Amino acid sequence: MRRTRIPVLTFAIITLLVWTTRIRNIIGDDDMERPEKVGRVGLALTFATLAVAVLVAYWRKALPALAALVTGLAGWTTGVWLFMSATIVVDPEHSRGFKIVHAGLALVSIALAVVAVAAVKRAFAEDASSEGPADTPDAPTETLVPSGSG
């Protein structure tokens, strides 16, 4: 678990910061209609909730849950950012600076997701290999002795 600390915590904390900032921006946007605000806040809350769940799983040292949550958050991050990036880039109402900032956020978020998933998978593999064959339920518990010797 120790080797997962920096990648996983960085991914979760940056995700939490990006999307809670997004919530603040949405709520403060007086030009946005209420239904649009609700939908966008809902999307941002999915990220914030998953990021908090990752932090809790890390804190509890629950490696199987952590692996599932990091993988889920990484997939969600990648899918949403790819979709959002494509829609932002083609929207003529967004400035060049807006497009560059959001492309940067997308690249950093996806890169952090990839690194966090790799770290968790590595930790999961190390944890499984450190248990050894005697700790696995399918491993034989006694040595077979050939019959008829004697």
N, CA, C and O of each residue as an XYZ file, in Angstrom:
600
protein
N       0.820     -1.197      0.000
C       0.000      0.000      0.000
C       0.862      1.259      0.000
O       0.462      2.295     -0.530
N       2.026      1.163      0.587
C       2.858      2.346      0.736
C       3.259      2.951     -0.605
O       3.312      4.172     -0.751
N       3.542      2.089     -1.587
C       3.967      2.571     -2.903
C       2.813      3.177     -3.692
O       3.044      3.840     -4.703
N       1.599      2.966     -3.259
C       0.444      3.547     -3.947
C       0.124      4.942     -3.424
O      -0.676      5.659     -4.026
N       0.743      5.338     -2.305
C       0.357      6.573     -1.619
C       0.355      7.795     -2.534
O      -0.681      8.440     -2.692
N       1.474      8.117     -3.127
C       1.564      9.356     -3.913
C       0.647      9.314     -5.143
O      -0.115     10.260     -5.344
N       0.684      8.269     -5.970
C      -0.197      8.284     -7.154
C      -1.685      8.307     -6.804
O      -2.457      9.055     -7.404
N      -2.079      7.492     -5.840
C      -3.504      7.409     -5.501
C      -3.984      8.679     -4.810
O      -5.029      9.222     -5.167
N      -3.230      9.155     -3.828
C      -3.650     10.361     -3.125
C      -3.626     11.581     -4.045
O      -4.513     12.431     -3.962
N      -2.640     11.677     -4.907
C      -2.590     12.795     -5.855
C      -3.794     12.766     -6.780
O      -4.444     13.790     -6.987
N      -4.094     11.603     -7.334
C      -5.244     11.453     -8.234
C      -6.541     11.835     -7.518
O      -7.340     12.604     -8.053
N      -6.751     11.307     -6.320
C      -8.000     11.573     -5.598
C      -8.114     13.033     -5.178
O      -9.177     13.636     -5.326
N      -7.042     13.605     -4.660
C      -7.095     14.991     -4.174
C      -7.250     15.979     -5.327
O      -8.037     16.921     -5.225
N      -6.522     15.784     -6.411
C      -6.658     16.678     -7.572
C      -8.067     16.567     -8.147
O      -8.678     17.574     -8.503
N      -8.579     15.347     -8.237
C      -9.945     15.152     -8.727
C     -10.934     15.893     -7.839
O     -11.819     16.593     -8.332
N     -10.784     15.738     -6.545
C     -11.674     16.411     -5.604
C     -11.582     17.932     -5.751
O     -12.607     18.613     -5.752
N     -10.387     18.461     -5.871
C     -10.212     19.913     -6.025
C     -10.819     20.426     -7.335
O     -11.508     21.446     -7.346
N     -10.564     19.723     -8.428
C     -11.077     20.157     -9.730
C     -12.603     20.195     -9.724
O     -13.208     21.168    -10.173
N     -13.217     19.133     -9.214
C     -14.671     19.032     -9.330
C     -15.420     19.806     -8.253
O     -16.550     20.232     -8.495
N     -14.839     20.005     -7.080
C     -15.506     20.876     -6.105
C     -15.390     22.338     -6.550
O     -16.293     23.134     -6.291
N     -14.293     22.694     -7.211
C     -14.170     24.028     -7.796
C     -15.218     24.203     -8.890
O     -15.815     25.270     -9.031
N     -15.427     23.155     -9.647
C     -16.450     23.188    -10.708
C     -17.828     23.424    -10.098
O     -18.619     24.196    -10.642
N     -18.122     22.779     -8.992
C     -19.417     22.988     -8.328
C     -19.568     24.456     -7.924
O     -20.619     25.059     -8.142
N     -18.535     25.015     -7.346
C     -18.573     26.423     -6.939
C     -18.814     27.325     -8.150
O     -19.601     28.268     -8.071
N     -18.147     27.044     -9.262
C     -18.315     27.839    -10.478
C     -19.732     27.720    -11.041
O     -20.303     28.706    -11.508
N     -20.288     26.531    -10.996
C     -21.646     26.318    -11.509
C     -22.654     27.091    -10.662
O     -23.513     27.797    -11.190
N     -22.537     26.949     -9.365
C     -23.486     27.617     -8.467
C     -23.396     29.139     -8.621
O     -24.409     29.833     -8.531
N     -22.208     29.648     -8.849
C     -22.025     31.090     -9.002
C     -22.355     31.641    -10.380
O     -22.306     32.854    -10.579
N     -22.691     30.781    -11.338
C     -22.978     31.217    -12.703
C     -24.437     31.646    -12.815
O     -25.333     30.804    -12.880
N     -24.674     32.960    -12.837
C     -26.036     33.489    -12.896
C     -26.675     33.337    -14.266
O     -27.895     33.450    -14.388
N     -25.877     33.082    -15.302
C     -26.415     32.929    -16.657
C     -26.942     31.518    -16.922
O     -27.650     31.296    -17.904
N     -26.603     30.578    -16.063
C     -26.994     29.182    -16.273
C     -28.380     28.927    -15.666
O     -28.661     29.324    -14.535
N     -29.234     28.258    -16.441
C     -30.571     27.909    -15.961
C     -30.491     26.803    -14.913
O     -29.540     26.022    -14.890
N     -31.497     26.747    -14.051
C     -31.498     25.788    -12.941
C     -31.365     24.328    -13.387
O     -30.554     23.610    -12.802
N     -32.115     23.843    -14.388
C     -31.964     22.438    -14.792
C     -30.538     22.109    -15.255
O     -30.020     21.026    -14.982
N     -29.919     23.055    -15.954
C     -28.548     22.851    -16.402
C     -27.595     22.799    -15.201
O     -26.669     21.988    -15.166
N     -27.836     23.676    -14.219
C     -27.017     23.669    -13.000
C     -27.139     22.335    -12.279
O     -26.138     21.765    -11.842
N     -28.360     21.839    -12.155
C     -28.580     20.570    -11.446
C     -27.822     19.438    -12.137
O     -27.168     18.637    -11.469
N     -27.902     19.363    -13.453
C     -27.208     18.311    -14.199
C     -25.699     18.395    -14.064
O     -25.021     17.383    -13.886
N     -25.182     19.605    -14.149
C     -23.729     19.778    -14.066
C     -23.202     19.550    -12.650
O     -22.129     18.976    -12.462
N     -23.962     20.002    -11.666
C     -23.556     19.735    -10.276
C     -23.623     18.231    -10.009
O     -22.760     17.682     -9.325
N     -24.641     17.569    -10.545
C     -24.749     16.114    -10.382
C     -23.541     15.389    -10.941
O     -23.017     14.473    -10.307
N     -23.093     15.790    -12.125
C     -21.900     15.183    -12.715
C     -20.683     15.425    -11.826
O     -19.917     14.502    -11.550
N     -20.509     16.660    -11.383
C     -19.363     16.990    -10.534
C     -19.405     16.210     -9.223
O     -18.366     15.796     -8.709
N     -20.609     16.010     -8.682
C     -20.736     15.254     -7.430
C     -20.339     13.793     -7.604
O     -19.865     13.172     -6.653
N     -20.522     13.229     -8.802
C     -20.080     11.841     -9.009
C     -18.567     11.745     -8.845
O     -18.056     10.791     -8.258
N     -17.860     12.734     -9.364
C     -16.400     12.748     -9.219
C     -15.989     12.962     -7.766
O     -15.116     12.263     -7.252
N     -16.619     13.929     -7.111
C     -16.274     14.225     -5.718
C     -16.549     13.013     -4.836
O     -15.744     12.686     -3.963
N     -17.670     12.349     -5.054
C     -18.030     11.180     -4.253
C     -17.037     10.038     -4.458
O     -16.589      9.421     -3.491
N     -16.695      9.759     -5.709
C     -15.717      8.696     -5.980
C     -14.348      9.040     -5.406
O     -13.659      8.165     -4.882
N     -13.949     10.299     -5.500
C     -12.645     10.702     -4.958
C     -12.613     10.524     -3.439
O     -11.615     10.056     -2.892
N     -13.695     10.893     -2.757
C     -13.763     10.706     -1.301
C     -13.749      9.217     -0.973
O     -13.093      8.804     -0.016
N     -14.459      8.412     -1.746
C     -14.464      6.959     -1.518
C     -13.062      6.377     -1.681
O     -12.672      5.496     -0.916
N     -12.302      6.852     -2.659
C     -10.912      6.407     -2.846
C     -10.088      6.766     -1.609
O      -9.321      5.942     -1.110
N     -10.246      7.982     -1.123
C      -9.490      8.413      0.063
C      -9.838      7.570      1.286
O      -8.955      7.211      2.065
N     -11.115      7.253      1.458
C     -11.543      6.426      2.592
C     -10.974      5.011      2.467
O     -10.476      4.453      3.445
N     -11.048      4.435      1.275
C     -10.502      3.079      1.068
C      -9.001      3.062      1.313
O      -8.473      2.106      1.882
N      -8.312      4.113      0.888
C      -6.871      4.189      1.147
C      -6.601      4.274      2.648
O      -5.748      3.557      3.170
N      -7.319      5.139      3.329
C      -7.144      5.331      4.766
C      -7.412      4.035      5.539
O      -6.731      3.739      6.521
N      -8.411      3.265      5.086
C      -8.748      1.996      5.750
C      -7.861      0.842      5.297
O      -7.990     -0.274      5.802
N      -6.969      1.100      4.356
C      -6.070      0.083      3.815
C      -6.830     -1.101      3.218
O      -6.411     -2.252      3.343
N      -7.943     -0.798      2.575
C      -8.790     -1.808      1.950
C      -8.390     -1.944      0.484
O      -9.009     -1.348     -0.397
N      -7.346     -2.736      0.233
C      -6.762     -2.815     -1.103
C      -7.753     -3.273     -2.183
O      -7.779     -2.662     -3.251
N      -8.565     -4.309     -1.965
C      -9.516     -4.684     -3.029
C     -10.505     -3.555     -3.352
O     -10.779     -3.286     -4.521
N     -11.032     -2.903     -2.326
C     -11.953     -1.781     -2.550
C     -11.225     -0.626     -3.218
O     -11.767      0.013     -4.119
N     -10.004     -0.357     -2.782
C      -9.218      0.725     -3.364
C      -8.970      0.468     -4.842
O      -9.106      1.374     -5.665
N      -8.610     -0.749     -5.177
C      -8.359     -1.089     -6.582
C      -9.613     -0.878     -7.422
O      -9.544     -0.322     -8.518
N     -10.748     -1.318     -6.916
C     -11.999     -1.152     -7.658
C     -12.376      0.322     -7.799
O     -12.785      0.762     -8.873
N     -12.238      1.076     -6.721
C     -12.607      2.493     -6.756
C     -11.680      3.315     -7.639
O     -12.140      4.169     -8.398
N     -10.379      3.065     -7.547
C      -9.430      3.800     -8.390
C      -9.679      3.474     -9.860
O      -9.662      4.367    -10.708
N      -9.908      2.204    -10.161
C     -10.175      1.804    -11.541
C     -11.468      2.441    -12.050
O     -11.525      2.923    -13.182
N     -12.497      2.440    -11.217
C     -13.767      3.062    -11.603
C     -13.630      4.560    -11.820
O     -14.113      5.099    -12.816
N     -12.966      5.231    -10.878
C     -12.759      6.673    -11.008
C     -11.904      6.989    -12.234
O     -12.154      7.976    -12.926
N     -10.911      6.170    -12.503
C     -10.047      6.387    -13.671
C     -10.834      6.231    -14.970
O     -10.677      7.029    -15.894
N     -11.666      5.219    -15.037
C     -12.491      5.024    -16.231
C     -13.472      6.171    -16.438
O     -13.631      6.667    -17.554
N     -14.123      6.584    -15.369
C     -15.070      7.693    -15.404
C     -14.342      8.981    -15.807
O     -14.834      9.739    -16.643
N     -13.186      9.221    -15.218
C     -12.384     10.403    -15.532
C     -12.029     10.438    -17.012
O     -12.205     11.458    -17.678
N     -11.533      9.330    -17.515
C     -11.114      9.260    -18.907
C     -12.297      9.482    -19.855
O     -12.217     10.281    -20.788
N     -13.381      8.771    -19.603
C     -14.553      8.894    -20.480
C     -15.142     10.293    -20.490
O     -15.415     10.848    -21.554
N     -15.338     10.863    -19.311
C     -15.955     12.190    -19.225
C     -15.037     13.249    -19.820
O     -15.496     14.112    -20.569
N     -13.740     13.199    -19.498
C     -12.833     14.214    -20.034
C     -12.691     14.106    -21.551
O     -12.596     15.132    -22.224
N     -12.674     12.903    -22.104
C     -12.597     12.778    -23.564
C     -13.838     13.377    -24.225
O     -13.736     14.079    -25.231
N     -15.004     13.096    -23.654
C     -16.245     13.649    -24.197
C     -16.278     15.166    -24.039
O     -16.573     15.890    -24.990
N     -15.973     15.643    -22.824
C     -16.009     17.081    -22.572
C     -14.986     17.831    -23.429
O     -15.280     18.913    -23.937
N     -13.803     17.269    -23.589
C     -12.766     17.923    -24.389
C     -13.221     18.081    -25.832
O     -13.024     19.129    -26.446
N     -13.827     17.037    -26.362
C     -14.301     17.106    -27.747
C     -15.381     18.172    -27.895
O     -15.370     18.922    -28.871
N     -16.303     18.256    -26.958
C     -17.369     19.254    -27.068
C     -16.842     20.669    -26.833
O     -17.329     21.617    -27.449
N     -15.869     20.821    -25.964
C     -15.286     22.148    -25.704
C     -14.520     22.646    -26.923
O     -14.639     23.809    -27.306
N     -13.737     21.766    -27.527
C     -12.900     22.159    -28.663
C     -13.755     22.628    -29.847
O     -13.390     23.597    -30.513
N     -14.867     21.972    -30.120
C     -15.680     22.332    -31.290
C     -16.661     23.472    -31.010
O     -17.269     23.996    -31.944
N     -16.826     23.863    -29.759
C     -17.762     24.939    -29.425
C     -17.131     26.300    -29.731
O     -16.151     26.680    -29.090
N     -17.677     27.033    -30.697
C     -17.083     28.317    -31.066
C     -17.255     29.403    -29.996
O     -16.606     30.446    -30.072
N     -18.102     29.177    -29.021
C     -18.326     30.188    -27.981
C     -17.217     30.207    -26.926
O     -17.110     31.161    -26.155
N     -16.391     29.156    -26.892
C     -15.305     29.112    -25.916
C     -14.051     29.767    -26.489
O     -13.714     29.583    -27.658
N     -13.375     30.528    -25.649
C     -12.141     31.200    -26.069
C     -11.005     30.184    -26.196
O     -11.095     29.059    -25.706
N      -9.950     30.609    -26.857
C      -8.770     29.755    -27.000
C      -8.189     29.403    -25.629
O      -7.807     28.257    -25.390
N      -8.121     30.386    -24.732
C      -7.595     30.149    -23.385
C      -8.418     29.122    -22.627
O      -7.864     28.250    -21.958
N      -9.731     29.220    -22.727
C     -10.630     28.256    -22.077
C     -10.359     26.850    -22.598
O     -10.295     25.889    -21.831
N     -10.202     26.748    -23.897
C      -9.950     25.441    -24.520
C      -8.601     24.880    -24.081
O      -8.488     23.682    -23.820
N      -7.590     25.720    -23.996
C      -6.261     25.265    -23.582
C      -6.277     24.811    -22.125
O      -5.717     23.766    -21.793
N      -6.919     25.592    -21.257
C      -7.000     25.224    -19.831
C      -7.706     23.887    -19.666
O      -7.244     23.031    -18.910
N      -8.817     23.699    -20.363
C      -9.565     22.450    -20.200
C      -8.862     21.259    -20.855
O      -8.979     20.131    -20.376
N      -8.138     21.503    -21.940
C      -7.331     20.424    -22.524
C      -6.236     20.016    -21.543
O      -5.941     18.830    -21.397
N      -5.636     20.992    -20.876
C      -4.617     20.698    -19.860
C      -5.192     19.930    -18.683
O      -4.589     18.967    -18.207
N      -6.362     20.357    -18.212
C      -7.020     19.627    -17.114
C      -7.311     18.183    -17.526
O      -7.119     17.251    -16.743
N      -7.771     18.015    -18.755
C      -8.070     16.669    -19.249
C      -6.814     15.807    -19.295
O      -6.823     14.668    -18.826
N      -5.744     16.341    -19.853
C      -4.497     15.574    -19.964
C      -3.928     15.208    -18.593
O      -3.519     14.069    -18.369
N      -3.905     16.170    -17.691
C      -3.385     15.893    -16.346
C      -4.265     14.879    -15.629
O      -3.753     13.951    -15.002
N      -5.576     15.043    -15.714
C      -6.489     14.123    -15.030
C      -6.353     12.700    -15.555
O      -6.315     11.747    -14.777
N      -6.281     12.559    -16.866
C      -6.154     11.223    -17.459
C      -4.791     10.618    -17.134
O      -4.698      9.424    -16.853
N      -3.746     11.419    -17.170
C      -2.408     10.909    -16.819
C      -2.369     10.451    -15.362
O      -1.825      9.388    -15.063
N      -2.938     11.242    -14.459
C      -2.989     10.834    -13.048
C      -3.793      9.547    -12.870
O      -3.444      8.695    -12.053
N      -4.863      9.417    -13.637
C      -5.682      8.206    -13.572
C      -4.881      6.980    -13.988
O      -4.933      5.946    -13.323
N      -4.146      7.093    -15.078
C      -3.342      5.970    -15.579
C      -2.278      5.568    -14.561
O      -2.082      4.382    -14.295
N      -1.597      6.553    -13.996
C      -0.542      6.267    -13.010
C      -1.135      5.647    -11.745
O      -0.551      4.718    -11.187
N      -2.275      6.140    -11.289
C      -2.907      5.594    -10.079
C      -3.360      4.150    -10.292
O      -3.177      3.309     -9.412
N      -3.943      3.861    -11.442
C      -4.371      2.480    -11.732
C      -3.155      1.556    -11.777
O      -3.195      0.457    -11.223
N      -2.101      1.979    -12.416
C      -0.883      1.157    -12.490
C      -0.327      0.895    -11.090
O       0.099     -0.221    -10.795
N      -0.327      1.909    -10.230
C       0.193      1.742     -8.865
C      -0.654      0.767     -8.063
O      -0.119     -0.066     -7.331
N      -1.955      0.865     -8.194
C      -2.848     -0.030     -7.444
C      -2.725     -1.460     -7.955
O      -2.717     -2.403     -7.164
N      -2.631     -1.623     -9.258
C      -2.462     -2.975     -9.819
C      -1.154     -3.591     -9.350
O      -1.102     -4.774     -9.014
N      -0.101     -2.788     -9.329
C       1.202     -3.269     -8.854
C       1.108     -3.676     -7.381
O       1.624     -4.723     -6.991
N       0.457     -2.858     -6.576
C       0.308     -3.173     -5.150
C      -0.528     -4.432     -4.964
O      -0.228     -5.259     -4.103
N      -1.564     -4.576     -5.760
C      -2.424     -5.752     -5.667
C      -1.636     -7.007     -6.017
O      -1.769     -8.034     -5.351
N      -0.811     -6.925     -7.066
C       0.008     -8.074     -7.472
C       1.050     -8.402     -6.403
O       1.286     -9.572     -6.104
N       1.672     -7.374     -5.830
C       2.664     -7.602     -4.768
C       2.009     -8.219     -3.542
O       2.583     -9.107     -2.912
N       0.828     -7.764     -3.204
C       0.112     -8.296     -2.052
C      -0.234     -9.767     -2.265
O      -0.104    -10.583     -1.352
N      -0.674    -10.098     -3.477
C      -1.029    -11.481     -3.786
C       0.201    -12.385     -3.776
O       0.127    -13.520     -3.306
N       1.326    -11.897     -4.286
C       2.527    -12.735     -4.333
C       3.171    -12.881     -2.956
O       3.872    -13.863     -2.710
N       2.947    -11.929     -2.060
C       3.550    -12.029     -0.727
C       2.818    -13.029      0.162
O       3.361    -13.489      1.166
N       1.582    -13.364     -0.212
C       0.834    -14.345      0.576
C       1.413    -15.736      0.417
O       1.389    -16.531      1.356
N       1.923    -16.033     -0.742
C       2.532    -17.343     -0.983
C       1.482    -18.406     -1.200
O       0.307    -18.187     -0.907
N       1.888    -19.559     -1.710
C       0.930    -20.604     -2.053
C       0.238    -21.220     -0.842
O      -0.888    -21.702     -0.971
N       0.861    -21.221      0.314
C       0.237    -21.844      1.482
C      -0.948    -21.043      1.989
O      -1.806    -21.587      2.684
N      -1.012    -19.770      1.657
C      -2.101    -18.936      2.139
C      -3.302    -18.932      1.213
O      -4.344    -18.377      1.560
N      -3.180    -19.535      0.052
C      -4.288    -19.537     -0.884
C      -5.171    -20.744     -0.616
O      -4.666    -21.814     -0.274
N      -6.484    -20.591     -0.767
C      -7.394    -21.689     -0.435
C      -7.236    -22.927     -1.302
O      -7.552    -24.029     -0.852
N      -6.756    -22.781     -2.533
C      -6.646    -23.923     -3.431
C      -5.311    -24.659     -3.306
O      -5.121    -25.695     -3.943
N      -4.399    -24.149     -2.509
C      -3.084    -24.770     -2.392
C      -3.177    -26.040     -1.546
O      -3.902    -26.080     -0.551
N      -2.449    -27.064     -1.943
C      -2.468    -28.289     -1.135
C      -1.847    -28.028      0.228
O      -0.867    -27.294      0.348
N      -2.431    -28.640      1.254
C      -1.948    -28.411      2.611
C      -1.054    -29.528      3.109
O      -0.424    -29.392      4.158
N      -0.985    -30.631      2.378
C      -0.109    -31.709      2.802
C       0.661    -32.253      1.610
O       0.222    -32.119      0.467
N       1.778    -32.850      1.868
C       2.611    -33.396      0.819
C       2.132    -34.807      0.510
O       1.853    -35.601      1.408
N       2.045    -35.095     -0.771
C       1.629    -36.435     -1.174
C       2.821    -37.383     -1.095
O       3.912    -37.063     -1.567
N       2.608    -38.539     -0.504
C       3.636    -39.562     -0.400
C       3.248    -40.687     -1.337
O       2.124    -41.186     -1.268
N       4.163    -41.102     -2.221
C       3.815    -42.194     -3.141
C       3.454    -43.470     -2.376
O       4.150    -43.858     -1.439
N       2.391    -44.098     -2.773
C       1.986    -45.340     -2.106
C       2.793    -46.514     -2.645
O       3.340    -46.448     -3.746
N       2.862    -47.557     -1.887
C       3.554    -48.766     -2.294
C       5.060    -48.721     -2.090
O       5.761    -49.625     -2.544
N       5.569    -47.721     -1.436
C       7.009    -47.693     -1.199
C       7.275    -48.390      0.124
O       6.840    -47.905      1.168
N       7.927    -49.434      0.106
C       8.285    -50.044      1.369
C       8.327    -51.451      1.303
O       8.618    -52.108      2.302
